[in-house]
Amino acid sequence: MRKPVGLFVIIALWLAAASTFAATADETIKKIASLAPAERKAFLEADARKDGQLVLYTSISLTDYPKIVAAFESRYPFVKVNAYRSTPSGVFTRVETEARAGRYAADVVASAPVEMWELKTRGLSTAYLSPERKAMPAGSFDAEGYWQGFEVTPLVLAFNTRQVASTAAPQSYENLLDPKWKGKMSLGTEEYTWFNVALEKIGRQKGAEYMRALARQQLHMPGSSSVMRVQLLLAGESAIAIAARGRRVTEYKEKSAPIDFRILEPYAAEPAFTALMRRSAHPSAAILFVDWMLSEEGQTKISDDAGRIPVRKGVKLKPWVQALFQKDFAFLSPSSIGPRLNEIIEQYNQIFGLQRR
């Protein structure tokens, strides 16, 4: 039996009206910009209740991201977080592939610097400056709001205390060129964050000259894993590990392993960033999540529950983690590494004698 044509018209008009009433991310951002803090909070929470959920795409580890999600859901039980986890490139590929198919599932992406740049250049993310950014250090967020750092991986110079006396440990990158360290240091095969920050701060030409001199120190380059290099350091296979992950080093030191570290200038650090998707289907819930991630409560949970290193100033940290905040970080910027990633990789491989893949 044929249904009346008028019924289809009514349904079509109803669907069109429903889509009209659904605010976009940009419209929601514009609306809350004019609200006082208390009104803003009330609006977001009320609208997030209507959303009822949000979709998070992230490259945070499988053991850590569920802890962050659980803490948020405990704070806002009316919002269910549906998460998809992959590598940074896997996260971006999924977002891009879905967009090409006209599907926009992700509301928030929490991932690495290069992916933040790709999301922006392809128009997949939108500019949102959380009011929580005022407590964040310079360099940890995009001035336009396309990414905002929520946790960080500081890179330190680690050394085996059985092989290197504390008084003899290098105090600067220039010290690493001392002939006595030749053949005694390790570097990862993919330390692009450390490499790019150093070149950016020292100057690309002068920095490249330094890197060539460092390469002549017969570095051990066993692979890309910093964890493996620190383990080899503890086993005595090298005396010094360049660009070691600070969190791992401080954990070993706290457990009385024969390891210590120095913070050299520039103090390279790679943040994990969060970005709001332009075509978010649940913009208020997504904004609430981003704000919470950057808030004192969220940053504390990221530290206490997930064991990550938060970016926000003034968050109470465990003493051994606090030791990593002796100097200001030189944050890796998506806008610095994103447009020139292939160039950076090629230069790194050429200087350190690594074969192209």
C-alpha positions in Angstrom: 0.0 0.0 0.0 1.3 3.4 -1.0 1.8 5.9 1.8 0.5 9.4 1.2 3.1 11.7 -0.3 2.2 14.3 2.3 3.6 12.1 5.0 7.0 12.1 3.4 6.9 15.8 3.1 6.1 16.2 6.8 8.9 13.9 7.8 11.4 15.7 5.6 10.4 19.1 7.0 10.7 17.7 10.5 14.2 16.3 9.9 15.2 19.6 8.3 13.9 21.5 11.3 15.7 19.2 13.7 19.0 19.7 11.9 18.5 23.4 12.0 18.1 23.4 15.8 21.3 21.3 16.3 24.0 23.9 17.1 27.4 23.4 15.4 30.6 23.5 17.4 31.3 27.0 16.1 27.8 28.2 17.0 28.2 26.8 20.5 31.6 28.5 20.9 30.1 31.8 19.8 27.2 31.5 22.2 29.2 30.7 25.3 31.7 33.5 24.5 29.3 36.1 25.7 28.3 34.3 28.9 29.5 35.0 32.4 31.5 32.0 33.9 28.6 30.7 36.0 26.1 31.1 33.1 28.6 29.5 30.7 29.1 26.5 33.0 25.3 26.1 33.5 24.6 26.3 29.7 27.3 23.7 28.8 26.2 21.2 31.5 22.5 21.6 30.5 23.2 21.2 26.8 25.7 18.3 27.5 22.8 16.5 29.3 20.9 16.7 26.0 23.9 15.4 24.1 24.3 12.5 26.6 27.5 11.4 25.0 30.6 12.3 23.2 33.1 10.5 20.9 36.8 10.6 21.7 39.5 9.5 19.3 42.8 9.2 21.0 46.3 7.9 20.9 46.8 7.8 24.7 47.9 4.4 25.8 45.4 1.6 26.3 46.1 1.5 30.0 45.9 5.2 30.6 43.0 6.7 28.5 40.3 4.6 30.3 41.4 6.1 33.6 41.0 9.6 32.3 37.6 8.8 30.7 36.4 7.2 34.0 37.4 10.3 36.0 35.5 12.5 33.6 32.4 10.3 33.6 32.5 10.3 37.4 32.4 14.1 37.4 29.8 14.3 34.7 27.8 11.0 34.9 25.2 12.3 32.4 27.8 12.2 29.6 29.0 8.8 28.2 32.4 8.8 26.5 32.7 6.5 23.6 36.4 6.1 22.8 38.4 4.8 19.9 42.1 4.3 20.4 44.9 3.9 17.9 48.3 5.2 17.0 48.5 9.0 16.2 48.6 8.3 12.5 45.8 5.7 12.9 43.6 8.2 14.7 44.1 10.9 12.0 43.5 8.4 9.2 40.2 7.3 10.6 39.0 10.9 11.0 40.1 11.8 7.5 38.6 8.6 6.0 35.3 9.2 7.7 35.2 12.8 6.6 35.7 11.8 3.0 32.7 9.5 3.4 30.6 12.3 4.8 30.7 10.8 8.3 31.8 12.9 11.3 31.9 10.7 14.3 34.6 12.2 16.4 33.8 15.1 18.7 37.3 15.4 20.3 40.7 14.2 19.2 43.5 13.8 21.8 46.7 13.0 20.0 50.2 14.0 18.9 51.5 17.3 17.4 51.8 16.3 13.7 48.2 15.0 13.7 47.0 18.3 15.3 48.5 20.1 12.4 46.9 17.8 9.8 43.5 18.2 11.4 43.8 22.0 11.2 45.1 22.2 7.6 42.3 19.9 6.4 39.6 21.9 8.1 38.6 19.0 10.4 39.2 20.8 13.7 37.9 24.2 14.8 39.4 27.0 16.9 38.4 26.8 20.5 40.3 28.6 23.3 39.3 27.2 26.6 39.3 29.6 29.5 41.5 27.1 31.3 44.4 28.0 29.0 45.1 30.9 31.3 46.8 28.5 33.7 48.8 26.8 31.0 52.4 27.7 30.1 53.3 29.6 27.0 53.8 27.3 24.0 51.5 24.6 25.2 48.5 25.8 23.2 47.8 27.3 19.8 47.1 31.0 19.9 44.1 30.5 17.6 42.8 27.5 19.6 43.3 24.6 17.2 45.1 22.6 19.8 45.7 22.7 23.6 48.2 20.6 25.4 47.0 18.5 28.3 50.0 16.3 29.1 53.7 16.3 28.3 56.6 14.1 27.8 59.8 15.9 28.8 63.1 14.7 27.3 66.1 14.5 29.6 69.7 13.4 29.5 69.9 10.2 31.5 73.1 8.6 32.8 74.1 5.4 34.5 75.4 6.4 38.0 77.7 3.4 38.1 79.5 4.7 35.0 79.1 8.5 35.4 79.7 10.3 38.6 77.1 12.9 39.4 79.8 15.6 39.4 81.0 14.5 36.0 77.7 14.3 34.2 77.3 16.6 31.2 75.7 20.0 32.0 75.1 21.2 28.5 74.7 19.8 24.9 78.2 21.2 24.2 79.6 18.9 26.9 78.4 15.9 24.9 81.1 16.7 22.3 83.8 15.9 24.8 86.0 13.1 23.4 85.6 11.1 26.7 81.9 10.4 25.8 82.7 9.0 22.4 81.1 5.6 21.9 79.3 5.8 25.3 76.0 7.5 24.4 72.8 6.3 22.8 70.1 8.1 20.8 66.9 6.8 19.3 66.4 6.4 15.6 63.3 8.6 15.6 63.9 11.4 18.1 62.3 14.0 15.8 60.8 16.0 18.7 64.2 16.5 20.4 65.9 17.2 17.0 63.4 19.7 15.8 63.2 21.6 19.1 67.0 21.8 19.3 67.3 23.1 15.7 64.5 25.6 16.3 66.0 27.0 19.4 69.7 26.9 18.4 69.1 28.0 14.9 68.7 25.5 12.0 72.1 26.0 10.4 74.0 26.1 13.7 71.9 23.3 15.1 72.6 21.1 12.1 76.3 21.7 12.5 76.1 20.7 16.1 74.1 17.5 15.3 76.8 16.5 12.7 79.5 16.9 15.4 77.4 14.8 17.8 77.0 12.1 15.2 80.8 11.9 15.0 80.7 10.7 18.7 79.8 7.2 17.5 76.4 7.1 19.0 74.6 3.8 19.8 71.3 3.9 17.9 69.6 0.6 18.8 66.0 1.5 17.7 63.2 3.9 18.3 62.1 2.8 21.8 63.2 5.1 24.6 62.2 2.5 27.1 64.6 0.0 25.6 67.4 2.5 25.5 66.9 3.2 29.2 66.9 -0.5 30.0 70.2 -0.9 28.0 71.6 2.1 30.0 70.7 0.3 33.2 72.4 -2.9 31.9 75.6 -0.9 31.3 75.5 -1.0 27.5 75.8 2.8 27.4 76.7 5.4 29.9 74.4 8.2 28.7 71.0 8.2 26.9 70.2 11.3 25.0 66.5 12.4 24.8 65.3 9.9 27.4 61.7 10.1 28.5 61.7 11.9 31.8 58.8 10.1 33.4 60.4 6.7 32.9 63.8 7.9 34.2 62.4 9.4 37.3 60.3 6.3 38.0 63.5 4.1 37.8 65.4 6.6 40.0 62.6 6.6 42.6 63.0 2.8 42.7 66.7 3.2 43.5 67.9 2.1 40.1 71.4 3.3 39.1 70.1 6.2 37.0 70.0 10.0 37.3 69.3 12.8 34.8 70.2 16.3 33.8 67.9 18.9 32.1 69.8 20.5 29.3 68.8 23.7 27.4 66.8 23.7 25.2 64.5 21.4 27.3 62.6 19.6 24.7 59.1 18.4 25.6 56.4 16.8 23.4 52.8 17.5 24.5 49.8 15.5 23.8 47.1 17.9 22.5 43.4 18.0 22.4 41.3 19.4 19.6 37.6 20.1 19.1 36.2 18.8 15.8 34.5 21.2 13.5 31.6 18.9 12.7 31.1 17.7 16.3 27.7 16.1 16.8 27.9 16.8 20.6 29.6 20.2 20.8 28.6 21.1 24.4 29.7 17.7 25.8 32.9 18.0 23.8 33.7 21.5 25.1 32.9 20.3 28.6 35.4 17.5 28.2 38.1 19.7 26.8 37.6 22.2 29.6 37.7 19.5 32.2 40.9 18.0 30.8 42.6 21.3 31.2 41.1 22.2 34.6 42.9 21.7 37.8 40.7 18.8 38.6 41.2 17.1 35.3 45.0 17.7 35.3 45.2 16.3 38.8 43.3 13.2 37.7 45.6 12.9 34.6 48.5 12.8 37.1 47.1 10.8 40.0 44.9 8.3 38.1 46.7 7.9 34.8 50.2 8.6 35.9 50.8 11.1 33.2 52.6 14.4 33.4 50.1 17.3 33.3 50.8 20.6 31.6 48.9 23.0 33.9 50.9 25.1 36.3 50.5 24.5 40.0 49.2 20.9 39.9 50.4 19.0 42.9 52.7 16.2 41.7 54.7 13.4 43.2 58.2 14.6 44.3 60.1 12.6 41.6 57.8 14.0 38.9 58.1 17.5 40.2 61.8 17.3 39.7 61.1 17.4 35.9 59.8 21.0 36.3 63.1 22.6 37.4 63.2 24.4 34.1 60.7 25.7 31.5 59.8 23.3 28.7 60.5 24.1 25.1 57.3 22.6 23.7 57.2 21.0 20.3 54.7 23.0 18.3 52.5 21.3 15.7 53.0 24.3 13.4 56.7 23.8 13.6 57.0 20.1 12.9 53.8 19.5 10.9 54.6 21.4 7.6 58.2 20.1 7.5 58.0 16.6 8.9 59.4 14.8 5.9 62.2 17.3 5.7 63.0 16.8 9.4 63.0 13.0 9.0 65.2 13.1 6.0 67.7 15.5 7.6 67.8 13.4 10.8 68.4 10.2 8.9 71.2 11.9 6.8 73.0 13.4 9.7 72.9 10.2 11.9 73.5 7.8 9.0 70.2 6.0 9.1 68.8 4.4 6.0 65.6 5.8 4.5 62.5 3.6 4.9 
